[in-house]
Amino acid sequence: MIFEEKGSVEIVAVARSLNGMSDRITTMIEGRTRMLRGVSHDLRTPLTRLRLRVERGCVGELRDMLLTDISRIDSLLRESLRYLRDDHNRETVETVDLASMLQTICSEFSDIGHNVSYRGPNRLPARFKPVAITRAVNNLCENAVKFGSSVEISLGVVAEAVVIEVTDDGPGIPEALRSRVLEPFYKIDAARSVNSTGFGLGLSIVSEIVQGHAGTLELLERQPHGLIVRLKIPLRH
């Protein structure tokens, strides 16, 4: 946000000071992001060498345990790099068929054995950032299939806005924690985080993508159990 430097001497001085502070904060955040991105990227090479050495030099149970830990670290690095890459802020808006996109996501999850279905129109053209929206729905589906046996993606239009819902039949998220799980690195120490090895960035990425489309994200309770994640994004013409 840039404050207009107009008005009395005092107002101009305050606006200039606030703009300077904003620039310093932006520069600091960008610098730390670049540093973290570089560290995460550079760790991939020694990790690959370590995996090769374990595969060649270890046997039996020790080998399996080490490879499991290496895979977990590799997964965490990939997740952090995806978060720090921030591609969705640089992507351009274009006309896409949302219905076809969501049906493709369902098919991809079904192909690897998950029960993910689609409900909605066969075609719905709209202007969005296609890679970002695909990433958001993929993240939601990845979370949903971890904790539920059945997942549904639905699509509709309500009051000049597209509504995408990802519904699962898992344990759900307690109402008191639904705003917290949208924060980066926050993970619930309960049923939904069992067997989870990530940093807790999936929902925060979805939240950023939705905000970048001037939309809203809601986490709702599903009866008799489960979670409904609702994305409401204004139509772009």
MIBA-384557 format. One line per 3 residues: number of its first residue (from 0); their letters; for each residue x negated, y negated, z of N, C-alpha, C. Coordinates in Angstrom, 2 decimals. Each point is the difference from the previous one (the first is absolute). Example, Ala and Ser with C-alpha at 12.3 -4.5 7.8 and 13.67 -1.06 7.14 Angstrom:
BEGIN
0> as> -13.19 5.69 7.80 0.89 -1.19 0.00 -0.90 -1.20 0.00 | 0.35 -1.05 -0.72 -0.82 -1.19 0.06 0.77 -1.09 0.73
REM end
This chain:
BEGIN
0> mif> -0.85 1.19 0.00 0.85 -1.19 0.00 -0.88 -1.24 0.00 | 0.29 -0.95 -0.89 -0.77 -1.23 -0.10 0.87 -1.16 0.46 | -0.52 -0.80 0.94 0.72 -1.16 0.50 -0.35 -1.22 -0.86
3> eek> 1.04 -0.74 -0.39 -0.20 -1.16 -0.85 -0.67 -1.11 0.80 | -1.08 -0.53 -0.52 -0.77 -1.02 0.71 0.47 -1.39 -0.42 | 1.20 -0.34 0.46 0.60 -1.30 -0.29 0.62 -0.57 1.26
6> gsv> 0.14 -1.33 0.04 0.64 -0.63 1.13 -0.97 -0.89 0.76 | 0.26 -0.16 1.28 -0.86 -0.84 0.84 -1.38 0.64 0.17 | -0.92 -0.80 0.52 -1.36 0.49 0.20 -0.01 1.22 0.92
9> eiv> 0.83 -0.03 1.03 0.04 1.11 0.95 0.53 1.28 -0.64 | 1.07 -0.13 -0.82 0.60 1.17 -0.66 -0.98 0.59 -1.02 | -0.69 -0.88 -0.75 -0.98 0.48 -0.97 -1.13 0.75 0.73
12> ava> -0.43 -0.53 1.14 -1.08 0.64 0.74 0.42 1.37 0.52 | 1.23 0.09 0.51 0.50 1.29 0.49 0.14 1.00 -1.14 | 0.58 -0.45 -1.13 0.18 0.89 -1.16 -1.34 0.49 -0.51
15> rsl> -1.00 -0.92 -0.07 -1.33 0.37 -0.48 -0.64 1.03 0.94 | 0.20 -0.21 1.30 -0.56 0.93 0.98 0.65 1.38 -0.11 | 1.32 0.02 -0.17 0.71 1.28 -0.14 -0.41 0.72 -1.28
18> ngm> -0.15 -0.76 -1.10 -0.43 0.62 -1.26 -1.41 0.57 0.13 | -0.87 -0.73 0.69 -1.36 0.50 0.21 -0.01 1.27 0.83 | 0.82 0.02 1.05 0.09 1.19 0.84 0.55 1.18 -0.78
21> sdr> 1.01 -0.27 -0.86 0.58 1.06 -0.83 -1.04 0.56 -0.96 | -0.81 -0.87 -0.59 -1.04 0.46 -0.93 -1.03 0.86 0.73 | -0.37 -0.42 1.21 -1.00 0.77 0.76 0.53 1.37 0.38
24> itt> 1.27 0.06 0.39 0.59 1.29 0.36 0.08 0.91 -1.22 | 0.42 -0.57 -1.15 0.07 0.79 -1.23 -1.36 0.54 -0.40 | -1.02 -0.86 0.09 -1.35 0.42 -0.34 -0.49 1.10 0.93
27> mie> 0.30 -0.12 1.29 -0.41 1.00 0.98 0.67 1.35 -0.28 | 1.30 -0.04 -0.27 0.73 1.24 -0.27 -0.51 0.65 -1.27 | -0.22 -0.80 -1.05 -0.50 0.56 -1.26 -1.39 0.61 0.18
30> grt> -0.85 -0.66 0.80 -1.34 0.53 0.25 0.05 1.32 0.75 | 0.82 0.08 1.01 0.10 1.24 0.77 0.63 1.11 -0.83 | 0.94 -0.36 -0.85 0.61 1.01 -0.87 -1.03 0.55 -0.97
33> rml> -0.81 -0.87 -0.59 -1.06 0.46 -0.90 -0.99 0.90 0.72 | -0.34 -0.37 1.23 -0.94 0.81 0.78 0.57 1.38 0.28 | 1.25 0.06 0.45 0.63 1.28 0.30 0.16 0.85 -1.25
36> rgv> 0.34 -0.66 -1.12 0.14 0.72 -1.26 -1.35 0.60 -0.40 | -1.06 -0.76 0.16 -1.33 0.49 -0.34 -0.44 1.15 0.90 | 0.24 -0.13 1.30 -0.36 1.07 0.93 0.76 1.28 -0.33
39> shd> 1.31 -0.13 -0.21 0.81 1.18 -0.30 -0.47 0.67 -1.29 | -0.34 -0.81 -1.00 -0.45 0.55 -1.28 -1.35 0.68 0.15 | -0.92 -0.64 0.71 -1.36 0.53 0.13 -0.05 1.29 0.81
42> lrt> 0.96 0.21 0.87 0.03 1.23 0.80 0.36 1.23 -0.84 | 0.63 -0.22 -1.16 0.43 1.13 -0.80 -1.17 0.83 -0.51 | -1.13 -0.65 -0.36 -1.15 0.72 -0.56 -0.64 0.95 1.01
45> plt> -0.38 -0.49 1.22 -0.56 0.96 0.97 1.00 1.07 0.42 | 1.27 -0.34 -0.01 1.01 1.00 0.36 0.04 1.11 -1.04 | -0.12 -0.36 -1.27 -0.04 1.01 -1.07 -1.23 0.89 0.14
48> rlr> -1.16 -0.61 0.31 -1.22 0.79 0.20 0.16 0.95 1.17 | 0.64 -0.49 1.06 0.21 0.84 1.19 0.88 1.19 -0.33 | 1.05 -0.23 -0.79 0.88 1.10 -0.39 -0.77 1.06 -0.80
51> lrv> -0.83 -0.44 -0.93 -0.77 0.94 -0.81 -0.97 0.81 0.86 | -0.63 -0.65 0.97 -0.94 0.70 0.86 0.71 1.03 0.88 | 1.17 -0.36 0.48 0.77 0.94 0.83 0.43 1.20 -0.84
54> erg> 0.49 -0.27 -1.22 0.45 1.09 -0.87 -1.13 0.96 -0.35 | -1.22 -0.54 -0.13 -1.14 0.85 -0.40 -0.70 0.65 1.19 | 0.01 -0.67 1.16 -0.84 0.48 1.09 0.71 0.60 1.19
57> cvg> 1.33 -0.14 0.07 0.73 0.54 1.16 0.93 1.11 -0.44 | 0.30 0.87 0.93 0.92 1.11 -0.28 0.97 0.18 1.15 | 1.06 0.72 -0.29 0.94 0.40 1.05 0.82 -1.13 0.57
60> elr> 0.33 0.13 1.28 0.90 -0.93 0.66 -0.58 -1.41 0.09 | -1.32 -0.10 0.25 -0.64 -1.32 0.09 0.16 -0.77 -1.32 | -0.18 0.69 -1.11 0.15 -0.64 -1.32 1.41 -0.54 -0.18
63> dml> 1.00 0.81 0.36 1.39 -0.42 -0.15 0.31 -1.22 0.87 | -0.51 0.00 1.23 0.25 -1.12 0.91 -0.64 -1.28 -0.51 | -1.24 0.11 -0.47 -0.70 -1.19 -0.52 0.69 -0.54 -1.25
66> ltd> 0.41 0.87 -0.90 0.67 -0.44 -1.23 1.35 -0.66 0.32 | 0.69 0.51 1.03 1.26 -0.61 0.42 -0.22 -1.42 0.49 | -1.05 -0.19 0.82 -0.30 -1.34 0.52 -0.43 -0.94 -1.13
69> isr> -0.79 0.50 -0.94 -0.44 -0.81 -1.13 1.19 -0.43 -0.85 | 0.92 0.92 -0.24 1.20 -0.33 -0.78 0.84 -1.05 0.71 | 0.07 0.09 1.33 0.78 -0.98 0.77 -0.63 -1.38 -0.10
72> ids> -1.33 -0.07 0.13 -0.69 -1.28 -0.12 0.18 -0.58 -1.41 | -0.11 0.87 -1.01 0.16 -0.44 -1.39 1.40 -0.56 -0.22 | 0.99 0.65 0.58 1.38 -0.47 -0.14 0.18 -1.37 0.65
75> llr> -0.61 -0.20 1.17 0.09 -1.28 0.69 -0.67 -1.11 -0.81 | -1.14 0.32 -0.61 -0.68 -0.99 -0.83 0.83 -0.38 -1.21 | 0.61 0.99 -0.65 0.85 -0.29 -1.15 1.16 -0.90 0.40
78> esl> 0.59 0.30 1.15 1.14 -0.79 0.46 -0.42 -1.44 0.28 | -1.14 -0.18 0.65 -0.47 -1.36 0.30 -0.35 -0.76 -1.27 | -0.60 0.68 -0.98 -0.33 -0.66 -1.27 1.25 -0.42 -0.75
81> ryl> 1.03 0.85 0.02 1.26 -0.35 -0.67 0.60 -1.24 0.64 | -0.09 -0.08 1.33 0.56 -1.15 0.71 -0.79 -1.28 -0.30 | -1.34 0.12 0.01 -0.84 -1.17 -0.19 -0.05 -0.46 -1.46
84> rdd> 0.32 0.91 -0.93 -0.08 -0.33 -1.42 1.00 -1.11 -0.35 | 1.19 0.04 0.62 0.94 -1.11 -0.13 0.39 -0.26 -1.45 | 0.10 1.07 -0.81 0.30 -0.17 -1.43 1.37 -0.62 -0.24
87> hnr> 0.95 0.28 0.91 1.37 -0.43 -0.26 0.15 -1.52 -0.03 | -0.92 -0.74 0.63 0.09 -1.46 -0.03 -0.48 -0.58 -1.33 | -0.80 0.77 -0.73 -0.55 -0.50 -1.27 0.78 0.52 -1.22
90> etv> 0.88 0.96 0.20 0.73 0.58 -1.12 1.04 -0.98 -0.53 | 0.20 0.02 -1.31 0.99 -0.89 -0.61 1.38 0.67 -0.04 | 1.02 -0.84 0.00 1.38 0.48 -0.06 0.34 0.35 -1.45
93> etv> 0.71 1.11 -0.19 0.44 0.37 -1.33 1.33 0.75 0.09 | 0.66 0.13 -1.13 1.28 0.72 -0.03 -0.24 1.50 0.03 | 0.61 0.69 0.96 -0.16 1.45 0.14 1.38 0.63 0.22
96> dla> 0.09 1.27 -0.33 1.21 0.76 0.26 -0.16 0.67 1.36 | 0.56 -0.62 1.03 -0.16 0.50 1.36 0.57 1.40 0.17 | 1.13 0.26 -0.64 0.61 1.32 0.12 -0.93 1.09 -0.52
99> sml> -0.58 -0.22 -1.16 -0.93 0.96 -0.57 -1.23 0.18 0.88 | -0.50 -1.11 0.56 -1.17 0.04 0.87 0.27 0.86 1.24 | 1.15 -0.21 0.62 0.33 0.75 1.22 0.24 1.48 -0.31
102> qti> 0.62 0.29 -1.13 0.21 1.40 -0.39 -1.33 0.70 -0.26 | -0.96 -0.74 -0.55 -1.34 0.58 -0.22 -0.67 0.32 1.32 | 0.13 -0.90 0.98 -0.58 0.26 1.32 0.62 1.25 0.62
105> cse> 1.32 0.13 -0.11 0.68 1.19 0.52 -0.55 1.27 -0.66 | -0.15 -0.05 -1.31 -0.49 1.17 -0.74 -1.41 0.38 0.44 | -0.84 -1.01 0.22 -1.38 0.28 0.40 -0.05 0.66 1.37
108> fsd> 0.81 -0.44 0.93 0.03 0.64 1.32 0.63 1.40 -0.08 | 1.02 0.14 -0.83 0.64 1.31 -0.16 -0.97 1.00 -0.63 | -0.85 -0.47 -0.90 -0.96 0.88 -0.68 -0.99 0.64 0.97
111> igh> -0.26 -0.66 1.13 -0.94 0.57 0.97 0.73 0.63 1.20 | 1.29 0.27 -0.20 0.73 0.80 0.98 0.85 -0.72 1.02 | 0.15 -1.33 -0.13 0.82 -0.74 0.96 1.43 -0.15 -0.52
114> nvs> 0.94 -0.05 0.93 1.41 -0.16 -0.35 0.34 -1.49 -0.02 | -0.28 -0.65 -1.13 0.24 -1.44 -0.15 0.95 -0.21 -1.18 | 1.13 -0.64 0.26 1.02 -0.18 -1.03 0.28 -1.49 -0.23
117> yrg> 0.67 -0.29 -1.12 0.32 -1.37 -0.37 1.51 -0.18 -0.11 | 0.47 -1.15 0.46 1.42 -0.34 -0.16 0.09 -1.45 -0.46 | 0.65 -0.21 -1.14 0.13 -1.35 -0.51 0.22 0.00 -1.50
120> pnr> -0.08 -1.18 -0.62 0.23 -0.11 -1.45 -1.13 0.65 -0.79 | 0.30 0.35 -1.24 -1.02 0.58 -0.87 -0.96 -1.05 -0.53 | 0.46 -1.25 -0.01 -0.85 -1.07 -0.52 0.28 -1.30 0.75
123> lpa> -1.06 -0.70 0.38 0.17 -1.29 0.68 -1.23 -0.88 -0.28 | 0.02 -0.76 -1.11 -1.14 -0.87 -0.32 -0.01 -1.23 0.91 | -1.18 -0.37 0.46 -0.16 -1.19 0.84 -1.46 -0.42 -0.04
126> rfk> -0.27 -1.23 0.48 -1.37 -0.53 -0.04 -0.65 0.14 1.38 | -1.05 0.84 0.04 -0.73 0.25 1.23 -1.47 0.24 -0.32 | -0.78 0.24 1.05 -1.37 0.46 -0.17 0.04 1.53 0.05
129> pva> -0.07 0.67 -1.13 0.27 1.44 -0.05 -0.96 0.86 0.82 | -1.30 -0.30 -0.04 -0.96 0.80 0.77 0.25 -0.17 1.49 | 0.29 -1.23 0.41 0.24 -0.27 1.42 1.25 0.71 0.50
132> itr> 1.11 -0.08 -0.76 1.23 0.66 0.42 -0.18 1.52 0.02 | -0.70 0.54 -0.99 -0.28 1.43 -0.01 -0.80 0.40 1.22 | -0.99 -0.80 0.34 -0.83 0.28 1.18 0.84 -0.04 1.27
135> avn> 0.89 -0.99 0.11 0.84 -0.12 1.19 0.89 1.21 0.17 | 0.69 0.41 -1.07 0.91 1.14 0.11 -0.78 1.30 0.23 | -1.16 0.12 -0.64 -0.84 1.18 0.23 -0.41 0.09 1.47
138> nlc> -0.40 -1.13 0.58 -0.37 0.00 1.41 1.16 0.45 0.88 | 1.20 -0.50 -0.31 1.18 0.37 0.79 0.29 1.50 -0.14 | -0.13 0.51 -1.22 0.26 1.43 -0.22 -1.06 0.87 0.69
141> ena> -1.25 -0.44 -0.04 -1.05 0.75 0.68 0.27 0.09 1.49 | 0.46 -1.10 0.59 0.38 0.04 1.42 1.19 0.91 0.22 | 1.00 -0.12 -0.87 1.24 0.75 0.18 -0.21 1.51 -0.08
144> vkf> -0.81 0.46 -0.96 -0.18 1.45 -0.15 -0.86 0.58 1.12 | -0.74 -0.85 0.71 -0.78 0.48 1.14 0.92 0.41 1.16 | 1.10 -0.72 0.13 0.82 0.17 1.20 1.39 0.56 -0.28
147> gss> 0.40 0.07 -1.27 1.31 0.54 -0.33 -0.09 1.08 -1.06 | 1.00 0.86 -0.04 0.03 1.07 -1.00 0.75 -0.41 -1.25 | 0.80 -1.07 0.10 0.79 -0.46 -1.13 -0.08 -1.52 -0.08
150> vei> -0.28 -0.52 -1.21 -0.16 -1.44 -0.19 0.83 -0.44 -1.20 | 0.65 -1.15 0.13 0.79 -0.55 -1.11 -0.43 -1.44 -0.28 | -0.24 -0.31 -1.26 -0.24 -1.37 -0.43 1.26 -0.49 -0.70
153> slg> 0.56 -1.09 0.47 1.21 -0.54 -0.64 -0.28 -1.41 -0.52 | 0.75 -0.37 -1.03 -0.19 -1.30 -0.64 1.36 -0.62 -0.29 | 0.12 -1.29 0.27 1.24 -0.71 -0.29 -0.25 -1.49 -0.09
156> vva> 1.05 -0.75 -0.35 -0.08 -1.46 -0.09 1.10 -0.58 0.87 | -0.37 -0.89 0.92 0.96 -0.64 0.90 -0.31 -1.49 0.05 | 0.97 -0.82 -0.37 -0.13 -1.46 0.11 -1.30 -0.51 -0.61
159> eav> -0.22 0.29 -1.29 -1.16 -0.49 -0.74 -1.34 0.48 0.58 | 0.03 1.14 0.65 -1.23 0.58 0.53 -0.02 1.50 -0.24 | -1.17 0.52 -0.29 -0.17 1.45 -0.13 -0.19 0.58 1.40
162> vie> 0.68 1.11 0.26 -0.13 0.68 1.29 -0.53 1.42 -0.25 | -1.18 0.27 0.54 -0.60 1.33 -0.07 -0.03 0.57 1.41 | 0.52 1.21 0.16 -0.02 0.66 1.30 -0.73 1.34 -0.10
165> vtd> -0.88 0.25 0.97 -0.65 1.30 0.12 0.45 0.60 1.32 | 0.74 1.10 -0.10 0.63 0.61 1.18 -0.59 1.38 0.26 | -0.33 0.28 1.25 -0.48 1.34 0.35 0.79 0.56 1.17
168> dgp> -0.16 1.30 0.27 0.72 0.64 1.10 -0.94 0.38 1.14 | -1.06 -0.78 0.18 -0.97 0.26 1.06 0.46 -0.54 1.34 | -0.94 -0.19 0.93 0.35 -0.43 1.35 0.35 -1.48 0.12
171> gip> -0.28 -0.80 -1.04 0.31 -1.42 0.07 -1.04 -0.78 0.79 | 0.27 -1.30 0.15 -0.88 -0.90 0.76 0.86 -0.72 1.03 | -0.40 0.00 1.28 0.77 -0.72 1.02 0.18 -1.47 -0.38
174> eal> 1.17 -0.54 0.28 0.32 -1.37 -0.40 -1.01 -1.00 0.54 | -0.48 0.21 1.22 -0.92 -0.94 0.62 -1.35 -0.07 -0.72 | -0.31 1.02 -0.80 -1.31 0.06 -0.66 0.08 -0.32 -1.50
177> rsr> 1.15 -0.27 -0.51 0.15 -0.15 -1.45 -0.71 -1.23 -0.55 | -0.12 -1.04 0.79 -0.76 -1.16 -0.49 -1.49 0.24 0.16 | -0.40 0.77 1.02 -1.42 0.25 0.24 -0.63 0.86 -1.10
180> vle> 0.76 0.97 -0.54 -0.60 0.90 -0.99 -0.31 -0.70 -1.32 | 0.49 -1.22 -0.16 -0.33 -0.77 -1.20 -1.33 -0.73 0.13 | -0.56 0.01 1.22 -1.28 -0.66 0.23 -1.14 0.90 -0.46
183> pfy> -1.06 -0.57 -0.60 -1.15 0.81 -0.41 -0.62 0.72 1.20 | -0.36 1.26 -0.20 -0.73 0.83 0.97 0.84 0.45 1.20 | 1.31 -0.33 0.00 0.83 0.47 1.11 0.58 1.37 -0.34
186> kid> -0.14 0.95 0.94 0.53 1.34 -0.19 0.79 0.39 1.24 | 1.13 0.66 -0.22 0.83 0.45 1.11 -0.59 1.26 0.59 | -0.19 0.03 1.30 -0.50 1.20 0.66 1.19 0.88 0.39
189> aar> 0.69 0.48 -1.05 1.20 0.79 0.22 0.19 0.93 -1.18 | 1.24 0.48 -0.16 0.24 1.06 -0.98 -0.44 -0.36 -1.41 | 0.24 -1.26 -0.42 -0.29 -0.34 -1.39 -1.49 -0.11 -0.28
192> svn> -0.86 -0.06 1.03 -1.43 -0.11 -0.27 -0.72 1.31 0.22 | 0.69 1.05 0.37 -0.63 1.30 0.11 -0.48 0.44 -1.38 | -1.19 0.54 -0.06 -0.63 0.44 -1.25 -0.37 -1.16 -0.93
195> stg> 0.11 -1.23 0.49 -0.38 -1.14 -0.82 -1.45 -0.35 0.25 | -0.77 -0.15 -1.08 -1.42 -0.31 0.15 -0.34 -1.37 -0.55 | 0.98 -0.79 -0.38 -0.26 -1.29 -0.60 -0.21 -1.10 1.02
198> fgl> -0.25 -1.21 -0.51 -0.20 -1.17 0.85 1.31 -0.69 0.35 | 1.09 0.43 -0.58 1.27 -0.68 0.24 0.16 -1.22 -0.89 | -0.47 0.09 -1.24 0.06 -1.14 -0.92 1.13 0.11 -1.01
201> gls> 0.60 1.18 -0.14 0.99 0.22 -1.05 1.16 -0.97 0.04 | 0.65 -0.15 1.15 1.16 -0.89 0.10 -0.40 -1.47 -0.06 | -1.18 -0.33 0.51 -0.44 -1.40 -0.07 -0.25 -0.41 -1.45
204> ivs> -0.51 0.92 -0.81 -0.19 -0.28 -1.43 1.36 -0.21 -0.67 | 0.96 0.86 0.32 1.36 -0.14 -0.55 0.57 -1.36 0.38 | -0.17 -0.38 1.26 0.53 -1.29 0.48 -0.62 -1.16 -0.77
207> eiv> -1.30 0.04 -0.25 -0.67 -1.07 -0.74 0.50 -0.07 -1.44 | 0.20 1.16 -0.61 0.48 0.03 -1.39 1.41 -0.58 -0.09 | 0.86 0.36 0.94 1.37 -0.52 0.01 0.00 -1.50 0.23
210> qgh> -0.81 -0.47 0.93 -0.10 -1.44 0.25 -0.50 -0.74 -1.24 | -0.93 0.63 -0.74 -0.52 -0.59 -1.22 1.06 -0.13 -1.08 | 1.09 0.77 0.13 1.13 -0.10 -0.93 1.15 -0.83 0.60
213> agt> -0.29 -0.72 1.11 1.02 -0.81 0.69 1.17 0.85 0.48 | -0.29 1.25 0.37 1.05 0.92 0.44 -0.05 0.27 1.49 | 0.82 0.95 0.43 0.05 0.38 1.41 -0.13 1.51 0.12
216> lel> -0.50 0.44 1.14 -0.16 1.42 0.30 0.68 0.29 1.33 | 0.84 1.04 0.03 0.68 0.39 1.23 -0.23 1.48 0.27 | -0.18 0.34 1.28 -0.06 1.39 0.43 1.27 0.28 0.79
219> ler> 0.81 0.93 -0.51 1.31 0.27 0.59 0.11 1.45 0.45 | 0.86 0.22 0.96 0.23 1.35 0.52 0.93 0.77 -0.94 | -0.34 1.24 -0.26 0.85 0.88 -0.81 0.67 1.00 0.92
222> qph> 1.27 0.22 -0.20 0.75 0.98 0.81 0.09 1.34 -0.72 | -0.13 1.14 0.69 -0.20 0.12 1.45 -1.44 -0.24 0.45 | -0.94 0.04 -0.94 -1.39 -0.32 0.33 -0.72 -0.37 -1.28
225> gli> -1.10 -0.70 0.15 -0.77 -0.40 -1.18 -0.19 -1.50 -0.07 | -0.57 -0.44 -1.11 -0.33 -1.40 -0.19 0.42 -0.46 -1.39 | 0.52 -1.22 -0.08 0.31 -0.65 -1.27 -0.88 -1.23 -0.11
228> vrl> -0.83 -0.05 -1.04 -0.80 -1.20 -0.26 0.65 -0.71 -1.18 | 0.46 -1.21 0.24 0.74 -0.76 -1.02 -0.83 -1.19 -0.48 | -0.27 -0.03 -1.30 -0.67 -1.13 -0.63 1.04 -0.80 -0.78
231> kip> 0.10 -1.27 0.30 0.94 -0.87 -0.71 -0.80 -1.11 -0.66 | 0.00 -0.01 -1.33 -0.86 -0.92 -0.76 0.85 -0.78 -0.98 | -0.09 -1.34 0.00 0.80 -0.80 -0.94 -0.34 0.36 -1.45
234> lrh> 1.03 0.03 -0.82 -0.19 0.26 -1.44 -0.74 -1.18 -0.62 | -0.94 0.31 -0.88 -0.72 -1.03 -0.73 0.49 -0.02 -1.45 | 0.35 -1.16 -0.50 0.53 -0.13 -1.36 -0.99 -0.74 -0.90
REM end
